[in-house]
Every structure is written in structure tokens, then in C-alpha cells.
Amino acid sequence: MDTFLIALPLVFDPYVLTVIVLSGMFGLFMGAIPGLSATMATALLVPVTFFMAPVPALAAIVTATAMAIFAGDIPGALLRIPGTPASAAYTDEAFALTRKGKAELALGTSLAAAVIGGLFGSLVLVFAAPMLAQVAKNFSSYEYFWLACLGLTCAAFISSGDPAKGGISLLLGLLIATIGLDPMSGQARFTFGSIELMGGVSFIPAMIGMFALAEVLRSVTAVNPPPEVPQAAIGNIFRGLGGVLSKYRKNLFRGSVIGAAVGALPGAGSDIAAWISYAVSKKFSKEPEKFGTGHVEGLVDAGSSNNAALGGTWVPALVFGIPGDSITAIVIGVLYLKGMNPGPTVFLQQPQLIYAIFITFFLANLLLLPLGFASIKASKQLLRIHRMVLMPVILIFCMVGTFAINNTVFGIGIMLVLGLIAYLMEENGFPIAPAILGLVLGPLLEDAFMTSMIKGDGNLLTFFERPIAAVLGVVCVLIWLSPLLRRRRGRVAAE
Amino acid sequence: MKVSDAISGAVFVLLAAAVYWFTKDFRQMPGQNYGAAFFPRTIATCMAGLGLLLVVRGLRAGGPWAASFDWMASPRHIGNFAIVIAVLVAYILFSGTIGFPLAGFAGLLVLILWLRGPAHWLQAIVVSAVCVAGMMYFFGEVLRVPLPWGLLQGVAW
């Protein structure tokens, strides 16, 4: 309670509150424009937060992402294009409602579900993270090694339908993380004589390249013409909302629980939570035949789920330094930059900062109501902004943001090279999120691995000697072997 | 360029081989059997394994080795792609000499004029000027990033 009281003024400070409101508006803008995702919003915010104290920096990211995840529903409902991948699961449903003349109900339900789901996710974060931190206090390098492996494995397996390509993307990220001076031996690795590469590939230019530049390239080469913006004004989004929320209160709760739980799994974030919740909603609905025809029930489940997942993803990120999704992968990078190395020790050493993050989560989700309402009202204007004007502005922002980190254009070169690689990879079916996770977790993984090897005198069996490490290790190895086991079972069944 | 899994797998097998080659002279840690090369080589081994899996899968699946992206049929879209890369490269090469205000403005102007069309020249000029001034103020003044003024050093605020 004392820590909570210390944390309160850290958040309720005019500067921090201004940052929260501005980043909220930024997040809504990014989410509402198709093609600009919550991850890209986070990536573009990072160079700005680089110059802030930890609390406003993290508050900006929390707020922007919460807003962006909701705002993705707006073009989903009005144009049938999800603003962010997290809205993709129920875009058809929301658009079907719009075609029935119920755009207000679709957007109102999305907003209310997002606020309630977001608050539930925040509650889960507040209770689960400190409890898990207690457990994690006893972890050694062996447990951390397996946890990092588990997080990376889940990311590679879950984020794409193709584990082999997810795995390669992850390994590429890990490989990029080894560039620079090896901290153990002082050996320069893959620097090719470049002094600038000695310090390694900076995470911010890499991330901006892979998420923002690749997206700009995709956008300027999109062959589909931009969709027509509907002319009708948005009416009262709260009409009939009370009835919907009351009728589907169980769905709200179920969506929030699924969202927070899925979010807390390493490698799974808001988009996967929304897909699962929508499927569960349909399966257990009394009127499954209405799904897809403009039925609000699935919207309640999935709309609350993707925002609840946001709080959930921060649990493994803060407690173990294991990202739940690509946004928290960026967050972990920011935490390291701010000297708040994620892990149980940050709960002991800087609890006021952790509580400040918790408070921000509640504040951001409450602020979603007025700001989200305003963005729905302004949606027609937002959607009219021309993509071919917006993309150049984003590109220049990426260049300046990248330059700002080390005050050198070398970072822009890194951004360009990795942006091109990411673009080519994604177009060939390789997911990018695992590469970013690999880049962020690479140093931790190598450090934990080498420390453990030195402790165990090179004996690999020591990785399985401690009980928790053994369980984590076995789970990890089983996941690695699962494609082989599945194939073998498939063959036996065929015979 | 969209390539078959066999080609992309082969690229990663080659990358793994390159990692082995470049790590051959890395120092061992005294008294240990592993050093700076151990972790990159472990990654490379896994990468080669998965790359080979893709090669086998791609060969079995058949189909064309490579195909161009949809947008490559349109010279307009090829131009769009090229102009983004060209502006980035030009910025890297010249921004230090001519400074951010001019390089940023020129880059934005060229991009908007090309992507949106020359008919929108007034919008391009206004957006470019406002954005560059805004970024100059926000990054240069508020965040104290030393954005180079270059040729405009004389009028720096």
C-alpha cells in the first residue's frame, strides 16, 4: 500500500498526464488507420520515449497500445479492413452490423468491451505479476535459459502457421543479436571491421526498420485502391448498449479471462486472443447461426479479449523478461534502456515504478472511453487522410527517430537493411515478430546459456538438474519435437 | 521476389555456412571448450537444419522457383518502391552535409509528389514544410537531438 501511495504522484504529475493524453491520441490515430498497427505505434514511440524518465516512457507505450488495439475496430466496422491485426477476428461481423445500419452499435460495443476487457487485464496484471515475481526470485541461470527458450519457441510456433519459417526468423534475430563485442570474451563478432557495429545492432533502429519501414514499403506497393470512406455521420454509439452489455455480461467476463490468459502465454498476444475468444463465443452461443450475419455477441467476447490480452502480455514481460508478443518485445527493450531490467528483482528494487505502470494501465483504459468516443466521432476525417501523404511523413519520422538514438546516420542504414530483409521475409511467409523477440532476448539467452555452461563445467545435463528448470526444459524439448511426433502419429494413423 | 521454399531454405543454409566460416578464428575462453563462436554456431546449426527442411519441402512441393511480386507488373509501383529506398540512401549520404531541414524537406517533397501525384504540389509543399519544422522543433529543441543544420547553419535557432 505504501508503494502504491509513492507511485500515485509519479503518475498524477502534469507532465506524465500530458504524455498519457498525447500518446493516447497518437495510439488512436495509428490504430484507426489501416496498415498502421499497435506494434508500429510502439515502434515509432520508442525514439521519443528514449528521452523520457521511465514512468512517462512506459505510460506512453501502455496508453498508445491500449488505444491502438481498440481503434483498429473503427476501420474494421466502417471499411471492413482491420486497423490492427487484433481486430481481424471480428471485422466481418462488425462490418455486417454496419451494413445493417447498426455501425453505432458495433462501435459502441467494441468501445465498451475494450474498456471493460482492458480494466480486467490490468487487474490480472496487478495480481499475477507480483505473485509470479515471488516464485521467480529463486530462479537461476538454468531457469532463465529455459524460460527464454520457451518464450522464443512459443513465439516461433504460435506467430505463424509454419513453425519452420517462424524458427528461422527467430534464429535470424538471435544471430543479429550476436553482432558486436562478445561480453564474455571480448571477441568482435561479425563486425567486418566496422567500429559502429562493435556495439552491436541497436535494437531501436532494427525494430523501426522491421516493423515500420517494411510496412511503409508494403503500403506504397499495395495494388488495391484505397476503400471508399462512408459518407453517413456516426450517430449515438451508446444507444442500445446497456441492453447488449447486460445480455452478454457472461461473454464480457469470458472474453476478458481468455484474453488475459492468452496474453500471459509467451508468444501469444491480442490478435490470437481475439481469434480464440471469437471461436469460443460462437461455439458456446445459443444462436451460433447468427454469427457472421451482423451479430453483436462475438464482438463482445473478442472486443474485450484483445484489450484484456494487453495487460496479460505484460505479466511474463515484467516478471521474467519474456515477451508475450511483439509489443512487449519492444517494451522489454525499453525497460533495459531505462535501467529497469525486467525480472523479479525489479519488483524488489523499484516497486514504485512497477506500481506506476499498474496505475497507468487503469488510467489508460479509463481514458479510452472519452478518447475512443472522440475518435469514433472523428473517424470519417481520420479515414480520409491519404495513405500516400501519410507514408512519407512516417518514413521521415522513422529516419529522424532512428538518428536520434545514437546521433548517427549509421542507424538509418541498419533500419534500411533490416527493413528490406523484413519486407522480403514477410512476403515469403516468414513472420517478423520472432526475429524481434530473438534480437531482444538473444543477449539474455546467450548470457544464461554461457553462465550455466561454465557453472556446469560444460555438462549439458546440469540444465535439467533443478526441478523447475527440468520441467521447463522438458516442456521446451517436447514442443521442439512436437512437429516430428505429430508427423509420426499421422503416418501410423495412415497405415 | 517471391521464391520457393527450396530457394529461401538454401539461402539460410548458406547463411549458416557463412557463420561457421566467419567464426573459425574466434578465440576460445581459457580453460573452456567453448568461446565466442559457440553460441553463433549453435544458432547456425539449427538454422541449417531448418533451412534443409525448407529445401526438402520446397523440392517436394514443386512449383516455380521464383515469381515476381504482384506490384512488379506495374512500373508505377516499382517506382514507388524505388523512390522510398532512393530517398533513404540519399538522406544517409547527404543529410550530414546539407543538413536535416533541407534534406528532410527535399525527401518529403519528392516522396509526396511522386506517391500522391504532381497535381498535389501545394499539399506536398505545405505538408513537407510543416513536418520538417515540427520535427526540427520537437526533436531538435524539446528532445535536444543534434539534428544537423548543414547549409542552413547560419539561420539555426
HADDOCK unambig.tbl for C-alpha pairs under 7 A between the chains (distance, minus, plus):
assign (segid A and resid 51 and name CA) (segid B and resid 143 and name CA) 6.43 0.50 0.50
assign (segid A and resid 164 and name CA) (segid B and resid 50 and name CA) 5.91 0.50 0.50
assign (segid A and resid 168 and name CA) (segid B and resid 47 and name CA) 5.93 0.50 0.50
assign (segid A and resid 168 and name CA) (segid B and resid 50 and name CA) 6.64 0.50 0.50
assign (segid A and resid 171 and name CA) (segid B and resid 43 and name CA) 6.09 0.50 0.50
assign (segid A and resid 171 and name CA) (segid B and resid 47 and name CA) 6.40 0.50 0.50
assign (segid A and resid 175 and name CA) (segid B and resid 40 and name CA) 6.31 0.50 0.50
assign (segid A and resid 175 and name CA) (segid B and resid 43 and name CA) 6.77 0.50 0.50
assign (segid A and resid 178 and name CA) (segid B and resid 40 and name CA) 6.84 0.50 0.50
assign (segid A and resid 182 and name CA) (segid B and resid 36 and name CA) 6.27 0.50 0.50
assign (segid A and resid 185 and name CA) (segid B and resid 29 and name CA) 6.46 0.50 0.50
assign (segid A and resid 185 and name CA) (segid B and resid 35 and name CA) 6.99 0.50 0.50
assign (segid A and resid 185 and name CA) (segid B and resid 36 and name CA) 6.32 0.50 0.50
assign (segid A and resid 187 and name CA) (segid B and resid 26 and name CA) 6.90 0.50 0.50
assign (segid A and resid 187 and name CA) (segid B and resid 27 and name CA) 6.91 0.50 0.50
assign (segid A and resid 187 and name CA) (segid B and resid 36 and name CA) 6.42 0.50 0.50
assign (segid A and resid 217 and name CA) (segid B and resid 81 and name CA) 6.29 0.50 0.50
assign (segid A and resid 220 and name CA) (segid B and resid 80 and name CA) 5.90 0.50 0.50
assign (segid A and resid 220 and name CA) (segid B and resid 81 and name CA) 6.64 0.50 0.50
assign (segid A and resid 221 and name CA) (segid B and resid 71 and name CA) 6.04 0.50 0.50
assign (segid A and resid 221 and name CA) (segid B and resid 77 and name CA) 5.25 0.50 0.50
assign (segid A and resid 221 and name CA) (segid B and resid 80 and name CA) 6.50 0.50 0.50
assign (segid A and resid 221 and name CA) (segid B and resid 81 and name CA) 6.38 0.50 0.50
assign (segid A and resid 223 and name CA) (segid B and resid 71 and name CA) 6.13 0.50 0.50
assign (segid A and resid 388 and name CA) (segid B and resid 112 and name CA) 6.64 0.50 0.50
assign (segid A and resid 388 and name CA) (segid B and resid 115 and name CA) 5.50 0.50 0.50
assign (segid A and resid 388 and name CA) (segid B and resid 116 and name CA) 5.42 0.50 0.50
assign (segid A and resid 389 and name CA) (segid B and resid 112 and name CA) 5.70 0.50 0.50
assign (segid A and resid 389 and name CA) (segid B and resid 116 and name CA) 6.60 0.50 0.50
assign (segid A and resid 392 and name CA) (segid B and resid 108 and name CA) 5.96 0.50 0.50
assign (segid A and resid 392 and name CA) (segid B and resid 111 and name CA) 5.96 0.50 0.50
assign (segid A and resid 392 and name CA) (segid B and resid 112 and name CA) 6.39 0.50 0.50
assign (segid A and resid 393 and name CA) (segid B and resid 108 and name CA) 6.90 0.50 0.50
assign (segid A and resid 396 and name CA) (segid B and resid 104 and name CA) 6.89 0.50 0.50
assign (segid A and resid 404 and name CA) (segid B and resid 145 and name CA) 5.74 0.50 0.50
assign (segid A and resid 407 and name CA) (segid B and resid 146 and name CA) 6.89 0.50 0.50
assign (segid A and resid 409 and name CA) (segid B and resid 92 and name CA) 5.70 0.50 0.50
assign (segid A and resid 412 and name CA) (segid B and resid 92 and name CA) 6.88 0.50 0.50
assign (segid A and resid 427 and name CA) (segid B and resid 2 and name CA) 6.83 0.50 0.50
assign (segid A and resid 428 and name CA) (segid B and resid 2 and name CA) 5.72 0.50 0.50
assign (segid A and resid 428 and name CA) (segid B and resid 3 and name CA) 6.83 0.50 0.50
assign (segid A and resid 446 and name CA) (segid B and resid 39 and name CA) 6.69 0.50 0.50
